[in-house]
């Protein structure tokens, strides 16, 4: 009984310290928007944070961390909304493994999250050069399931960079390569959607529509995925009100909700209703889903 009580007390003390740290971190902004607004990350639940920190501590206890160890630590930090810390860990890893395309790919991605675009493209371009002569490798999510190959991730995030800098030609070229390396149909939906938007922003409606032809309502993929749903709207298979509830309180919107809302804003834009598109982007910026690329896209669309 005493042992059980003692263990429980230690658990409570540990969780209390983790919760206190989470509260402290939530008071500090993770980033600033393109307009200079402080962006705060939502604190992860104490139990989730404790599990993440336990995994990190186990990796740190090894006599030497491998390249993949640093990737895993970063993954745990990202999963608990600690993006700046993840960048610091990737940077630490790159001091030991300066030619790691995996670490550069991940740091480049998170530099976009933190709105540091110049640093992002420098990392992503270097990663792309390093991986040219290497076999592609699969990445895995925190749940252990495959997500996408590193090569796909590099090109996808290069595309996002160019989209956010309004270079839709270069963005389109990058998303074409992301599409070529997509593999999974979920990744095909994401890359196709961004490529479609790059074409639309260039006024190339025919090319934009051609990109979406392979995707139909009965495509064997996650049909509730935000990008797939957006594509179904673009193609006229669903109505605007079926994509997302625009009257949802912004503070309750998830990254997926905001991703759909940005797709709806673009749909209005391409159909000539610029004011409605701007209004929806304004709603997006009232949400807390700033880590998503849709939020960043909305920021850029509202820049003067």
Secondary structure, 3 states (H helix, E strand, C coil): CHHHHHHHHHHHHHHHHHHHHHHHHHCCCCEECCCCCEECCCCCCHHHHHHHHHHHHHHHCCCCCCHHHHHHHHHHHHHCCCHHHHHHHHHHHHHHCCCCHHHHHHHHHHHHHCCCHHHHHHHHHHHHHHHCCCCCCEEECCCCCEEEEHHHHHHHHHHHHHHHCCCHHHHHHHHHHHHHCCCCHHHHHHHHHHHHHHHHHCCCHHHHHHHHCCCCCCCCCCCCCHHHHHHHHHCCCCCHHHHCCCCCCHHHCCHHHHHHHHHHHHHHHHCCCHHHHHHHHHHHCCCCCCCCHHHHHHHHHCCC
